[in-house]
Amino acid sequence: MSNTIEQLVGQIIIAGFRGKTLEEDSEISKYITDLNIGGVILYDEDLEIGGNGTRNIESPAQVKELISQLQDHSEQPLLISVDQEGGQVHRLKSVYGFEATPSWQHIGVLNNPLMTEQFAKTMASTLSDMGINLNFAPVLDLDHGPGTVISDSERALSTDPQNVIEHSRIFIEQHKTSQIITCGKHFPGLGSASGDTHEGFTDISDTWSVKDLIPFDEMIQSGDLDMVMVSHAFDTKLDPKYPSSLSKRIINDMLRNDLGFTGPVICDDPSMRAISDHYDLHDTFELMLNAGIDLFCLGNNLIYDPDYIPRSIDVICDLVKSGKITEKRIMESIDRINAIKERYNI
């Protein structure tokens, strides 16, 4: 493939990596220089090694310096992303010197707009100070109670879609004030899932209802959502063949055409076992791109593979070379990504 195609494909990749500083010979340095990646995702814990501070995050000063090094190393401004929902899904923890934050579920229990505003304002200010410009939050999934993964991990705000919408709007507005892109997740609603897509096939056919869609629908209509993350869950009512992240029916037909969403669509890491146990990389990327995914978050943190990012880019280049994916399709995604970067002065 021409270098041009490889450089284009790199722009639709957000890469996970090991290291708390940028070394010239490190993998992330090569991803930026040679593969022209669009962004990175930071984690505090390396799941293979285990333990706090084993990945990218050690202290506020270190994180700020790392992000500065990454941006200086890249010709194009990078998306610097993190999962900072609060509670259990919270990468900038107090153990590293950051301010502790309550869970999204706790914010829902308080159900106080002023408290939500303070929660979001503090979080957004911290992210902005570090140089982080993309937060994979808020969670728009409804609370389906004990026994569901999202509820058990305190990531769901409420059973009431209107409560979710009200507090999510406050959350997003405070992030916008700090020039941070947000991402509503997990379309079309993962709250009823009793299985974890990190660990295997997750079927919500018997538990998902249109009610789960309401926060996404209303917030798309009102123009609140910058970006949408699609789940890996399977729902035979919506697509009898493919899980959401591989489904043209769900992404192109439902999210884009029916709901009218025009921003970038990102998916959970394709290495999650709900996908990787059932599809090889070629099939995964072909289906996802043709379904309408614009941006791939390759966290590379469930099982670390130093070749995962370069191999993924090679696979997408092969798909373009073989005509299974058009260069025009890649450019559509890049245009959506660049539009949101421009809107946030990144």
Secondary structure, DSSP 8 states (H G I E B T S, - for coil): --HHHHHHHHTTEEEE---SS--TTSHHHHHHHHH--SEEEE-S--TTT-STTSSS-S-HHHHHHHHHHHHHH-SS--EEEE-EEETTEESS-GGGTS-----HHHHHHHT-HHHHHHHHHHHHHHHHHHT--EE---B------TTSHHHHTT----SSHHHHHHHHHHHHHHHHHTT-EE-EEEET--TT--S-TTTS--B-TTT--GGGGHHHHHHHHTT--S-EEE---B-TTT-SSS-GGG-HIIIIIIIIIIT---S-EEES-TTSHHHHTT--HHHHHHHHHHHT--EEEE---SS--TTHHHHHHHHHHHHHHTTSS-HHHHHHHHHHHHHHHHHTT-
